[in-house]
């Protein structure tokens, strides 16, 4: 496959993103792998490619003669587990996820079928009621519950461990390594450390086992093939952690759309599959409140999973501002201030700092 067939390269808000796509040998090898994989299934690439480049992935839409397009994705080394994880999920919970057409685990490559309409696209053209989001969360929680016995296997695929009792260590590492936080912000977070450890201990004591956490489950990360049915994908931010850490991103997106009054029903829908084993409703809501706050640690850590040399590395204030533009308005994120804010030394430093500061804000619902 020739790369001169490419007609569109979309860099979004990251015009200076550094990815392997800029390297001709890598690009040629990737496109040859796609062409060979497609041909091996009796199909043929037919038409121009559409390329989406971000500091955390290379995504290519590949048109195929006589059927829907397929999608090539390349992950950085830190999220190269996504292809193997998706393949494993297709074996374990096939009704909930895409089945990849091919995976090259060593190179962090995967080829996926077209999943149909993104939920975001459906929301853009239909009057979707909040109860559809309740169904989404109930289905997702049921999948998480089913995957509880697989937590160890998921970790062995390379998915990062952010287990409930290990979250204080995750916090310590993120705080020590961040170069954007100002002195006052760092002091506030340091002062929070004892309480954070207590939250983790309390959450673990409630007896809900760790499992797969998508960590970024919003309307652009799932397909809706039919009303009341969803397909989950894009696992590059995933971790093995407390399941309830998944709730926040989805619930905040729904609240943005419909208002905060939908949150209680969303919470009930998500918690429904976790009832039983003697757990009370108050205990589940307390666990949800603790996990809501702690979930930002997985979001903060995910910003380190970028291609080596990705935008923002050692380029000063202008580059940091550009890197932060796309997600700086995410709900729950506090602005960074202080002299360190203009001196990011690692990719994603500004975003990591914002998520860490979100630890200072409690959940928007009563705990228990």
Backbone torsions as a table, in degrees:
resi	resn	phi	psi	omega
1	UNK	NA	133.8	-177.3
2	UNK	-93.8	137.2	179.4
3	UNK	-74.4	-11.1	177.2
4	UNK	-74.6	-4.2	173.2
5	UNK	-74.7	-15.5	-177.6
6	UNK	-65.6	126.8	-179.6
7	UNK	-109.7	-17.3	-176.4
8	UNK	-144.6	127.3	172.6
9	UNK	-121.1	115.8	-177.8
10	UNK	-102.7	118.0	177.8
11	UNK	-106.0	2.2	177.5
12	UNK	54.5	-131.7	179.6
13	UNK	-92.2	18.3	-177.4
14	UNK	-125.2	64.9	-175.5
15	UNK	-62.9	-23.9	-178.9
16	UNK	-104.8	17.1	-179.7
17	UNK	-57.1	134.2	178.2
18	UNK	-102.1	117.4	179.0
19	UNK	-135.3	167.3	177.2
20	UNK	-65.3	-15.3	-179.8
21	UNK	-57.5	-29.1	-179.5
22	UNK	-72.0	-13.1	-177.8
23	UNK	-94.8	113.9	-173.5
24	UNK	-57.7	-43.2	179.0
25	UNK	-61.9	-41.8	178.6
26	UNK	-63.1	-46.2	-178.1
27	UNK	-60.9	-44.0	-179.7
28	UNK	-64.0	-41.8	179.5
29	UNK	-64.8	-41.6	-179.6
30	UNK	-64.2	-44.3	-178.5
31	UNK	-69.7	-34.3	175.2
32	UNK	-65.5	-40.5	178.4
33	UNK	-62.1	-41.9	178.1
34	UNK	-62.7	-47.4	-178.3
35	UNK	-62.4	-42.6	-179.9
36	UNK	-65.8	-40.1	-179.5
37	UNK	-65.7	-43.9	179.0
38	UNK	-63.7	-44.1	179.7
39	UNK	-63.7	-35.1	179.6
40	UNK	-64.1	-17.8	177.4
41	UNK	-101.8	15.4	177.9
42	UNK	74.4	22.5	-178.1
43	UNK	-116.5	172.9	-176.7
44	UNK	-141.6	132.5	173.8
45	UNK	-65.2	133.5	-174.2
46	UNK	-145.2	92.6	176.9
47	UNK	127.3	-178.4	-175.3
48	UNK	-80.6	145.9	177.7
49	UNK	-82.8	154.2	171.4
50	UNK	-123.4	122.0	-170.8
51	UNK	-113.1	131.9	176.9
52	UNK	-119.5	116.4	-176.8
53	UNK	-110.9	128.5	174.8
54	UNK	-136.0	160.6	179.7
55	UNK	-61.1	-15.7	-176.9
56	UNK	-111.8	-0.4	179.4
57	UNK	-169.4	156.4	166.4
58	UNK	-116.0	124.3	-178.3
59	UNK	-126.3	128.4	-176.8
60	UNK	-128.1	123.9	172.1
61	UNK	-85.3	123.0	-174.9
62	UNK	-115.6	108.0	178.2
63	UNK	-69.5	140.1	-177.3
64	UNK	-125.2	136.2	-178.6
65	UNK	-62.7	128.8	171.2
66	UNK	80.9	6.8	179.3
67	UNK	-160.7	178.2	179.4
68	UNK	-65.5	155.9	179.0
69	UNK	-62.7	160.1	171.2
70	UNK	-113.1	166.1	-173.0
71	UNK	-128.1	125.0	174.2
72	UNK	-96.3	134.2	175.6
73	UNK	-131.3	134.4	174.0
74	UNK	-117.6	128.9	179.3
75	UNK	-106.6	153.6	170.3
76	UNK	-65.6	165.6	-179.8
77	UNK	-53.9	-37.6	-175.5
78	UNK	-70.7	-16.4	176.1
79	UNK	-125.2	23.6	178.9
80	UNK	-65.5	-11.3	177.5
81	UNK	-69.0	-12.7	-171.4
82	UNK	-60.3	-44.7	179.5
83	UNK	-61.4	-54.4	176.8
84	UNK	-58.6	-37.5	178.1
85	UNK	-64.0	-45.6	-179.8
86	UNK	-62.3	-39.8	177.6
87	UNK	-63.2	-40.6	178.9
88	UNK	-66.9	-42.0	178.5
89	UNK	-62.9	-34.2	178.1
90	UNK	-65.4	-25.1	174.7
91	UNK	-83.0	-38.2	-172.3
92	UNK	-85.3	-42.2	-176.2
93	UNK	-135.0	61.1	-170.8
94	UNK	-60.6	-25.1	-178.0
95	UNK	-75.0	-7.1	-174.7
96	UNK	-111.9	-11.6	-169.2
97	UNK	-137.6	167.0	171.7
98	UNK	-75.6	146.2	172.4
99	UNK	-99.8	116.1	-179.0
100	UNK	-65.1	148.3	176.5
101	UNK	-77.1	-31.3	179.3
102	UNK	-163.1	151.6	178.7
103	UNK	-137.3	132.1	169.6
104	UNK	-114.3	92.4	-172.8
105	UNK	-63.2	-37.7	-176.1
106	UNK	-64.3	-34.1	-177.7
107	UNK	-101.0	-0.6	179.0
108	UNK	70.8	31.7	-177.8
109	UNK	-110.4	148.9	173.8
110	UNK	-151.9	151.6	176.4
111	UNK	-122.3	127.5	-174.6
112	UNK	-120.1	150.0	170.5
113	UNK	-73.7	166.4	173.7
114	UNK	-70.9	132.5	-176.7
115	UNK	-94.3	1.6	-178.5
116	UNK	91.6	-149.1	-174.7
117	UNK	-77.6	127.6	167.6
118	UNK	-62.3	146.4	175.0
119	UNK	-58.3	-35.3	178.8
120	UNK	-60.2	-40.7	178.9
121	UNK	-66.6	-39.5	177.4
122	UNK	-61.8	-43.6	179.0
123	UNK	-61.6	-30.1	-178.9
124	UNK	-75.9	-17.0	-175.5
125	UNK	-122.3	-9.8	-177.9
126	UNK	-127.5	158.5	171.9
127	UNK	-85.7	93.6	-178.0
128	UNK	-94.3	126.8	-177.8
129	UNK	-83.2	156.3	180.0
130	UNK	-56.2	-28.0	-178.5
131	UNK	-62.5	-21.8	176.3
132	UNK	-68.2	-34.8	175.3
133	UNK	-69.3	-33.6	175.4
134	UNK	-63.4	-43.0	177.8
135	UNK	-62.0	-41.7	178.3
136	UNK	-56.1	-51.5	-176.1
137	UNK	-67.3	-36.4	178.2
138	UNK	-65.1	-42.9	178.3
139	UNK	-64.4	-44.8	-179.0
140	UNK	-63.1	-43.9	179.1
141	UNK	-63.4	-37.4	177.8
142	UNK	-63.3	-38.9	177.1
143	UNK	-64.8	-45.1	177.6
144	UNK	-57.2	-44.7	-179.5
145	UNK	-60.2	-41.8	179.8
146	UNK	-64.7	-28.2	-176.6
147	UNK	-88.2	-3.3	-179.4
148	UNK	-51.1	-46.4	-179.5
149	UNK	-68.1	-11.1	-177.5
150	UNK	-96.3	3.4	-172.7
151	UNK	-55.6	-44.5	179.4
152	UNK	-64.4	-41.9	177.9
153	UNK	-63.2	-38.6	179.1
154	UNK	-62.9	-43.1	177.1
155	UNK	-61.3	-39.8	-178.8
156	UNK	-67.1	-16.5	173.5
157	UNK	-77.4	-6.5	-179.8
158	UNK	104.8	0.2	178.7
159	UNK	-67.9	130.6	-175.9
160	UNK	-60.3	143.1	174.9
161	UNK	-89.5	122.5	172.6
162	UNK	-132.9	50.7	-174.3
163	UNK	-62.9	156.0	-170.7
164	UNK	-52.2	-49.0	-178.7
165	UNK	-76.4	-11.0	177.5
166	UNK	-94.9	-2.3	-177.1
167	UNK	-65.2	-33.3	175.0
168	UNK	-59.1	-37.5	177.6
169	UNK	-67.8	-37.5	175.1
170	UNK	-60.5	-44.9	177.7
171	UNK	-58.7	-47.2	-178.7
172	UNK	-58.6	-43.8	-178.1
173	UNK	-66.7	-42.6	180.0
174	UNK	-65.4	-42.6	-178.6
175	UNK	-66.8	-43.9	-178.7
176	UNK	-65.2	-34.1	-174.8
177	UNK	-89.3	-8.5	-175.3
178	UNK	-84.0	134.9	-176.9
179	UNK	-109.5	6.5	-175.8
180	UNK	-99.7	-33.5	-177.3
181	UNK	-58.7	135.9	174.4
182	UNK	-79.8	168.6	-176.9
183	UNK	-58.4	-42.0	-179.0
184	UNK	-66.6	-41.4	178.9
185	UNK	-64.0	-43.7	179.8
186	UNK	-62.8	-38.6	179.1
187	UNK	-65.1	-40.8	178.7
188	UNK	-63.4	-41.3	179.6
189	UNK	-69.9	-39.5	175.4
190	UNK	-57.8	-42.5	-179.8
191	UNK	-66.4	-22.3	-179.9
192	UNK	-80.8	-16.1	-171.1
193	UNK	-55.0	-45.8	179.7
194	UNK	-61.9	-40.3	178.5
195	UNK	-66.0	-39.1	179.3
196	UNK	-60.5	-43.1	177.5
197	UNK	-61.1	-39.5	178.0
198	UNK	-65.3	-41.3	178.7
199	UNK	-59.8	-44.4	-178.9
200	UNK	-64.0	-42.9	179.4
201	UNK	-63.7	-42.5	178.9
202	UNK	-65.4	-43.4	-179.5
203	UNK	-61.6	-43.9	178.4
204	UNK	-63.6	-35.6	-177.0
205	UNK	-67.8	-17.9	-179.6
206	UNK	-77.0	-8.3	167.0
207	UNK	82.2	15.7	177.4
208	UNK	-92.5	117.6	-171.0
209	UNK	-72.6	152.3	175.5
210	UNK	-67.6	150.7	179.4
211	UNK	-158.1	-160.6	-177.5
212	UNK	-77.2	129.5	175.7
213	UNK	-116.5	116.4	178.0
214	UNK	-60.7	-41.6	174.8
215	UNK	79.1	-8.6	177.9
216	UNK	-153.3	48.0	-172.4
217	UNK	-85.5	90.8	176.6
218	UNK	-119.3	-177.5	-172.0
219	UNK	-67.6	-12.9	175.8
220	UNK	-94.8	2.7	-177.0
221	UNK	-115.2	19.5	178.2
222	UNK	-153.8	151.1	176.6
223	UNK	-100.4	153.1	171.9
224	UNK	-122.1	88.4	-177.8
225	UNK	-67.4	-23.7	178.2
226	UNK	-157.4	159.3	178.9
227	UNK	-56.6	130.7	178.8
228	UNK	76.2	14.1	-178.9
229	UNK	-138.2	134.8	-175.0
230	UNK	-133.9	151.2	176.0
231	UNK	-123.8	122.8	-174.9
232	UNK	-95.4	141.2	-180.0
233	UNK	-151.9	-175.2	178.7
234	UNK	62.3	74.7	-173.8
235	UNK	-99.5	18.0	-174.9
236	UNK	-68.1	-19.0	177.5
237	UNK	-98.4	5.1	-169.7
238	UNK	-67.4	160.1	175.5
239	UNK	-151.6	162.0	168.1
240	UNK	-93.4	112.0	-172.4
241	UNK	-153.6	-169.5	175.8
242	UNK	-66.5	132.5	-175.0
243	UNK	-59.0	-34.5	-174.0
244	UNK	-69.9	-9.8	174.7
245	UNK	-64.7	-16.5	179.6
246	UNK	-76.7	-18.4	-169.8
247	UNK	-67.2	-37.9	-165.2
248	UNK	-60.6	-51.4	-174.3
249	UNK	-60.1	-47.1	-178.1
250	UNK	-64.2	-46.2	-177.7
251	UNK	-64.2	-39.3	179.7
252	UNK	-65.3	-38.6	177.7
253	UNK	-64.5	-41.3	178.3
254	UNK	-64.8	-40.8	179.1
255	UNK	-66.2	-35.3	175.1
256	UNK	-59.3	-36.3	-174.7
257	UNK	-82.4	-40.2	-171.4
258	UNK	-113.9	-15.1	-176.6
259	UNK	105.1	160.3	-174.4
260	UNK	-66.9	-14.9	-178.3
261	UNK	-66.1	-15.9	-179.9
262	UNK	-83.2	-12.0	-172.4
263	UNK	-60.9	-43.8	-178.5
264	UNK	-57.8	-41.8	-179.8
265	UNK	-70.7	-35.4	175.9
266	UNK	-62.4	-43.3	179.7
267	UNK	-62.5	-45.0	179.1
268	UNK	-62.1	-40.5	-179.5
269	UNK	-64.3	-42.1	-179.4
270	UNK	-67.0	-39.3	-175.3
271	UNK	-77.9	-18.1	-174.8
272	UNK	-53.3	-46.7	-179.4
273	UNK	-66.5	-12.4	-176.8
274	UNK	-97.8	0.9	176.6
275	UNK	-69.9	164.4	-176.1
276	UNK	103.2	-178.7	-177.9
277	UNK	55.2	28.1	176.4
278	UNK	78.6	4.4	-179.0
279	UNK	-76.0	134.1	177.2
280	UNK	-87.6	161.7	176.4
281	UNK	-60.3	-38.1	179.9
282	UNK	-64.6	-39.6	179.1
283	UNK	-66.0	-41.0	179.6
284	UNK	-65.4	-41.3	178.9
285	UNK	-67.7	-35.9	175.9
286	UNK	-63.6	-42.8	177.6
287	UNK	-62.4	-40.7	179.3
288	UNK	-63.9	-39.0	179.4
289	UNK	-65.5	-43.5	178.8
290	UNK	-64.7	-44.8	-177.9
291	UNK	-68.2	-32.3	177.8
292	UNK	-55.3	-47.6	-179.1
293	UNK	-71.0	-44.9	-175.7
294	UNK	-71.0	-19.9	-177.6
295	UNK	-60.2	-22.3	-178.2
296	UNK	-66.2	-19.2	-179.7
297	UNK	-67.3	-40.5	176.2
298	UNK	-66.6	-37.4	177.3
299	UNK	-64.5	-42.5	179.4
300	UNK	-63.5	-43.7	-177.9
301	UNK	-65.8	-33.1	-176.9
302	UNK	-63.0	-25.5	-179.5
303	UNK	-70.2	-9.0	174.2
304	UNK	-86.1	-5.2	-176.8
305	UNK	-93.6	71.2	-177.6
306	UNK	-126.3	162.3	178.6
307	UNK	-62.5	142.1	175.6
308	UNK	-54.2	132.4	-178.5
309	UNK	80.1	12.0	-179.0
310	UNK	-62.2	160.6	-177.1
311	UNK	-51.8	140.1	178.5
312	UNK	104.7	-10.0	-176.3
313	UNK	-83.1	105.2	173.4
314	UNK	64.4	31.8	-176.2
315	UNK	-115.0	5.6	171.4
316	UNK	84.2	-166.7	-169.0
317	UNK	-64.7	-42.2	-176.3
318	UNK	-62.0	-44.4	-179.0
319	UNK	-68.8	-38.1	178.3
320	UNK	-61.2	-42.9	179.4
321	UNK	-62.1	-41.1	179.2
322	UNK	-65.2	-40.9	-178.9
323	UNK	-66.4	-31.9	-177.3
324	UNK	-82.6	-10.0	-170.2
325	UNK	-62.2	-41.0	-170.3
326	UNK	-67.6	-36.4	-174.2
327	UNK	-117.4	8.0	-176.5
328	UNK	-65.3	-21.5	-178.9
329	UNK	-96.3	10.8	178.8
330	UNK	-62.5	142.5	-179.2
331	UNK	-60.0	142.2	176.5
332	UNK	88.3	-5.9	-177.1
333	UNK	-91.2	129.6	177.9
334	UNK	-94.0	149.8	177.5
335	UNK	-70.4	149.7	174.5
336	UNK	-92.8	146.3	-179.3
337	UNK	-136.4	177.6	175.2
338	UNK	92.6	168.9	-174.0
339	UNK	-64.1	-26.6	-179.5
340	UNK	-72.5	-15.8	-172.3
341	UNK	-66.3	-20.5	-177.9
342	UNK	-99.1	10.8	-171.8
343	UNK	-132.5	53.1	179.3
344	UNK	-66.1	130.5	-180.0
345	UNK	-110.3	-2.6	178.8
346	UNK	-141.1	152.9	-179.7
347	UNK	-59.0	138.2	176.0
348	UNK	77.2	9.2	-175.1
349	UNK	-61.1	-40.5	-178.9
350	UNK	-65.6	-41.8	-179.8
351	UNK	-68.3	-40.3	176.9
352	UNK	-59.3	-43.3	179.9
353	UNK	-62.5	-42.7	-179.9
354	UNK	-61.3	-42.2	-179.7
355	UNK	-68.8	-37.8	177.2
356	UNK	-61.5	-40.8	179.8
357	UNK	-67.5	-23.5	176.7
358	UNK	-66.8	-15.6	174.2
359	UNK	-60.4	-23.3	-175.7
360	UNK	-77.3	-8.5	-176.4
361	UNK	-113.0	130.8	-179.2
362	UNK	-78.3	173.9	-178.0
363	UNK	-72.6	158.0	-178.7
364	UNK	-88.5	30.0	177.0
365	UNK	-147.7	161.4	-178.4
366	UNK	-73.9	137.2	-178.7
367	UNK	-88.0	98.3	177.6
368	UNK	86.2	NA	NA
